[in-house]
Amino acid sequence: MQVALLSNASAIILAYNHPSGNFTPHLNT
C-alpha cells in the first residue's frame, strides 16, 4: 500500500514537472 502511494506521488510529480503540457496526470479519477 505504501509503495503504491509513493509510486503515485512520483508519477504525479513527474507529470507536473514534465516540460510538455501534453502529459496530464489522470491518477485522481
Contact map, one row per residue, 1 for C-alpha under 8 A:
11111000000000000000000000000
11111100000000000000000000000
11111110000000000000000000000
11111111000000000000000000000
11111111100000000000000000000
01111111110000000000000000000
00111111111000000000000000000
00011111111100000000000000100
00001111111110000000000000000
00000111111111000000000000000
00000011111111100000000010000
00000001111111110000000010100
00000000111111111000000000000
00000000011111111100000000000
00000000001111111100001110000
00000000000111111100000110000
00000000000011111110000000000
00000000000001111111101000000
00000000000000001111100000000
00000000000000000111111000000
00000000000000000111111100000
00000000000000000001111100000
00000000000000100101111110000
00000000000000110000111111000
00000000001100110000001111110
00000000000000000000000111111
00000001000100000000000011111
00000000000000000000000011111
00000000000000000000000001111
